Amino acid sequence: MSVEITTLPSGLRIVTDRMDNLETVSLGVWVAAGSRHERPRERGLSHLLEHMAFKGTRRRSARDIAEEIETAGGDLNAATSVEQTAYYAHVLAGDTRLALDILADILTESTFDAQELAREKRVILQEIGAVQDTPDDLVFDLFSAAAFPEQPIGLPILGTPEHVRAFDRGMIAAYLDSHYRSGATTIGAAGAVDHAEIVDAAAATFANLPDQSARSMVPARYLGGEKRAKRRLEQAHVVIGFEGVAYTDPAHYALHIFANALGGGMSSRLFQEVREKRGLAYAINAFHWGYTDTGLFGFYAATAQQHVAELMPVALDCVAAAAHDLGEAEVQRAKAQMKVSILTALESPTARAEQIARQILAFGRVLTWEEIVEKIDCLSVAAIRAAGAAALRSPPTVAAVGPIAKVYSPDRVGERLGSM
């Protein structure tokens, strides 16, 4: 890899990876501030701030921002997650300084115009409504809320209509000042990059970024439980889950491989047993999400009302059996899938910029491909089974949307797993 890292005196970190034979650059700003950093009256503020960043600065109107980047053939976008917010651009190599200038402008000089704020709040209210109308999105919001009840990490990234309506310019500016600090920010870039040029441009354009420490987030406490939303739908959407591990935990890779073997592809146990052999669901998959201090492991399925009663024991038996008898061939397939997924990111400048920036925020350094492969390859079948078994010993979490009368309760999930 051709990764270069520079830390400015302010604490702002710049990480780049030059990718030969490319003529474009993907770059962005990743801030360690997401929905779990919010206080009770700030629910949804991280996401609103992401929207408002594009709505005008002291130097540029919202239309100026869009036209300036698109005149250069580039594009801008942003995303808010539980622990981070990202603002990124893709441009020709010669327009790298322009992209950095625009990104710095929207993050340090936004005006948060009252009329723009009113319009954007209406847009977000529609976005919240869209989630309520999309059961395969809503069920995961319910799942997180049940796993981490009354905690920032478990609350919807979009916030609630009540919170969104109450936000004003002062609240946005205060949140920006509390969290958007140089020590909590990383600039990542990949493609036809010139590291020295990006460092010089970042030092100049982000000079106004405050350099004090950012506000810390509330530690997570996994509890488990259930949340249900009965709806008149054709299918029941169900998530059954357990406590996972943090991305810094030694068992992180093992549990990720366990989830892949269980429900990560067409050859996985859940896909073969639930969909191919029995035809009980069109969509079924397993997952593991790692956060700073915790994680979530589980599976999602969508099935017709008449199949819910059969799906529950079949899927849970698959999960329980995997923790006891997952085989070498299954593990090797899951490892190969994981390595291809990681390698794919190395071939895309956009994915690579995101990968290296997130690794700097998470680990303070960039992990090499060889290091990651070694961590994956050294895991034994026994270690991967053990990671799955450990997760299944935590209190179950159940989330369901649709015709859900026959979806198991957490107690019944535990009983079924215990019987195996």
N, C-alpha and C positions, 0 to 999 in steps of 0.2 A: 504494500500500500504506500501511497505518497501523501500520507496525512501529515499536516503541519498544524501546530497549536501555539497560539500566542495569548497570554493574559496581560491585558493593559493594567496600568497602575490603579485604575478605578475598580478592577475586579472583573470587568467585561472580558469574556473569553471568545476567541475567534478560532474556529477549527475548519480546515479546508481539506479537500481530497482532490488532487488533480487527476482527471480521467482523460487519457490520451485519445486523440482522434475525434474529439467532440468540439463543436463550435459554440455551444451554449453553456450557460451557467444556471444552476438551481441554487438559490440561496434564501436564507430566511433568518428570522429572529425567534428563538424559543425561550419562553419565560416560564420559570418555575412558579406559576400561579394558575390554578384551575379551580374548579367548583368546590373542592374540599378545603380551600383556603378561605372560603367566605364565612362571615359571621351571620347570625340568624337573619338580620334585616337585609343582608346582601345576596340572598339566594338568587342566582341567575345573573349576577353582576359581571362575572368574568366573561360570560357569553355576550352580554350586552356591550361591554367594552370592546370586544372583538369586532362587533358589528359597527360600532360608532367610530372606530379608528379610521374607517374609509369615508367618513362623512364630512371631511373638511378640516383644514388646518389653517394656521395664520397665513401661510403662503399659497395654499391650493384649495380650491373648492372640491367638492365630491366629484364633480364632472372633470375638473382638471386632473385629478388623480387617475381616474379611469382613462382619460384621453392620452395623458402623457405616457403611461406605461404601454398602452395599446398602439400608439403611434410608433413606438419602438419595436412593435411586434411581440411584446411580452405579455405576461398576465400576472395578476395578484390574487392571492386567496388567503384564507385564515381558517383556523380550527381551534375549538376549545375542548379540552378533555378534563378528566378528574383532577389531574395534578399539573397540567401544563397548558399554555396557550401558545400557538404558533402563527406567525405571519410570514408568508413566503412569496417568492417571485421566481419566474423563469424567463430569462432574457438571453439575447446574444451576448457573447463574451465582452464585446465593446461597450455594452450598456450596463455593466456591473455597477459602476459608480452611480448611475441614475437610479437603479433599483435600490441600492443602499440608501441613497438620499431620500427616496420616497418612503421607504420603511422607517427610517429614523424620523422623518417628518410626521408621519401618522402616529408614532408612538411617543413623541416628545412635544409635539406642537399642535395636537388636535384641539379644536375649539369647543366641541360638543354643543353645537348650535341647538337652541331650544326647538326650532321647527324640525330640524333633522332628527332630533331625539324623539319627538312625538311620533313622527312617521315610522322610525325604526322600531319603536315599541309596538306599534300596530303590526309590523311585519313579524316580530318575535311572538306576539300573541297568536298569530296565524300559524307560526311554526309549532307552538305548543299544541294548538288544536290539531295539527296534522299528526303529531305523535299519538294523540288520543284516538285518532281514526286509523292508526296503523298498529294492529295488535302485536306484530312481531317486533316492533320497537318498544311499545308500551310494556310488554311483559318483562323486558330486561330492566326498565326503570323500576318496576315493582320488585323485581328480584334483588336489586341492589338495596332498595329501601327496606326490604325484609331482612336481608343479611346484616345490615348496619342501621338498625332503627334509630331515628332521631339523631343521626350523625351527618356531618357535611359530606363524607365520602359516599353515603347512601342516597343522597338527595339528587333530583334531576339536574343535569347541567343547565337546562334551559330555565330553571326556576319555575315559579308559579305565576299565574296571571296577576294575583294580588301584589306580589313583590315587583314584578315588571312594571306595573302601572305606577308604583310608588317611587321608582327611581328618578332622581333628578341630576342635573349637571354636577352639583356639589358632591353627591355620593360617588359619581363616576371618577371625578378628579381625586377624591380622597383615596379611593381604592387604587387608582393608578399610582399615586404617590407612595402608598404603603407597600405595593408589591412589585412594581416595575423598576427594580433596582439593578444596577450593573452586576452585582455579585450573584444575582439570581437569573442572569440573562446570558445566553450563548448565541453567537452568530455562527451559523453553519453554511458551508457552500461546497458544491461539488460540480465537476465538469471541467470546462476550460478556464480554470481559476488561476489567478496570480495571487499567491498568499500575501506577499508584501503589499500589493495594491489594495487588497481588501482590508488588511490591518490599518493602513494609512487612512483609507476612506472611513472605516468604522470609528477610528479615533477622532476624526473630525466631525462626522455626522452625529455620533452618539455622545458627544461631549456633555450634553445637557442631561443625560440619564443620571439620576441620583446614585451615589455610590455607597450609601448606608445599607445595612442588612435589611432584608425583606422580612415581613411578618411570617412567623412559622404557622404550620397547619396543625389542626387538632389530631392527635393520635387516634387510630382506628381501633374499634373493639368489635370483632365479629361475634354476633349473638345467634343468628339464624332465626327462623320463624316463617311466617307465610303472609302473602298478600294476594287477594283474588279480585278480579273484576268480571262479574257475570255479564256477558254481552250476547246478543242474538247474532251469532256468526256461524258460518259453515264449519269452522274448525275450532278446536281448543288449542291454544298456544300455551305450552308448559315449559317451565325451566325448573329443574331440580338441581340444587347445588350444595356446596360445602365450603369450608374455609380452605383457601389455597395458601401459597407462601409468597413472600416478598421477592422482588426480582434480584435482591442481593442474597437471598437464602441459598445455601448449598443444594437444596432440593428443588430449586426452580426448574432447572433443565429436565430433571427426572419427572416431575409432575407434568411438564409440558409434553414430554414424549408419551407419558401415560395417556394424556388427553388425546393426542394424535392417534395413538393405537386404538383407543376406545371409539373415537368418533371424528377422525380428521380426514377421512377420504372414503372412496368407494369400497376399499377392501377392509375398512375398519369394522369392528364387531357390531357396533350399533347399526351402521348402514346395512350390513349384510343380514343381521338377524331381524331388525325391525322393518326395514324397507324391502330388501330383496327377497327374503324368505317368507315373510308374513304379509307384506303390503300394508302395513299399519300406518305409514306416514310417508309423505313426499319429502319433507325436510326434517332431518335429524342430524345433530352434530354435538361434539363435546368441545370444551374450551378450558383454558386456564389463563386468567388475567393476573399479572403480578403488579403490585403497587409498591410504594416505598417501604411500608411496614406490614403489609398483609397481602392477601390475594383471594381470588374466587375461582373455584373449580366446579364444573357441572356439565349438564347437557340440556339442549333445547330440542323440543319436538313439536310439530304441528300435526294434528290428526283429527279426523272426523269424530263427531260426538259418539257414534256407535262403537268406535274403536278405543276410546279412552280407557275403559276398564281392562282391556287386554294389553294395551301399550304399557301401562304402569308396571306390572310385575315383570314383563318381558324385558323392558329397558333396565329396570333396577337389577334384575338378575345378571344381565350383561355386565353392568358396572361392577357388581360384587364379585363375579367370577373372574374378571380381568385382574383384580387385585390379588387373586390366588394363583391363576394359571396362565397369565400372559406369557406367550411363547417367544422364543428367540427370533423366529421369522417375522412375527408381528412387530417386535421391537426394532429390527433392522429396517423394516419398511418405514416405520414412524421416524426413525433417525434420518433416513434418506430424505423424506419429505421435509423435515425441519431444515436440513442442510441446503436443500434446493431453495427453500423459501428465503433463507438468509443470503445465499449467493445471488439470488435474483436482485436483492437490494443493492448489491455491489455493482450491478450492471446498469442501474438507472440513476442518473444524477439527482433526480428529485428524491427518490427513496434513500439514496446514499447520504444526501445532505441532512435529511431527517434523522437517519440512523446515527450518524456521528454526533449531531447536536444533542440528541436525547441521551446518548451514552456519556457525553461530557457532563450533562446535568445529573445523571444517575450515578456515575462511577468516578467522575473527575478525570476520565481518560477515555480513549477509544480502544475498544477490544479488537484484536486482530482476528482475521478469518481463521488462522491456524489455532489460536487460543480457544475460540468458540467450538471448532470442530473437535479439539482435544477434550473439552468438557463434555461434549455429546458422546464421543466414541468411548470414553472411559467408563460410562455408566453401564452397570451390569443389569441383567433382567431382574435380579433380586432387588436391586436398589430402586428400579422403576416400579416394580410391584409395591415395594414398601412405601414409596411416596404416595401412590394411589390409596393404599390401605390407611395411611395416616390421615389423609384428607377425609376419608369416609367415616373416621371415628369422630369427626366434629359434628355439632348439631346440624341437621338438615335445614335447608331453606327451600321453600316452595313458592313459586309465582305462577299464576295462571290467568288467562283471559279467554272469554268465550263461554261455550257450554261446558262448565267445569265441575259439575256435581260429582263426577266420579274420579276426579284428580285426588290422589292420595294427600293426606295431611302429613306434616313433618313427622309426627309420631308413627304413622303407618309406614312412611319411608324408612325410618329407623328400624322398625320391626322387621320389615322385609329384608333389609340388608343384614340384620342380625341373624335372621334365620338361615342365611347363606353361609 
